[in-house]
């Protein structure tokens, strides 16, 4: 995803009144792709983590955004589907 696209998806995952997605996962993004969106989403109450469930790290390049109610289930679905744990370097 490009920055505007990734940011828009992250925002949609945290906005309960206009939510068009329940969660969002992206891998391979750079810090500049997620920094502002991370702040806005967490301030709005979204859970933003690494795919493995650990605290979000701007350098991990794996981002999972969802509300607290579905985040554990979404993480399991994505991991069970075989999501890569190490993004390609580009």
ABEGO torsion letter per residue (X at the ends): XBAAAAAAAAAAAABAAABABABBBBBGBBAAAAAAAAAAAAAAGBBBBBAAGBBBBAAAGBBBBBBAAAAAAAAAAAAAAGBBABBBBX
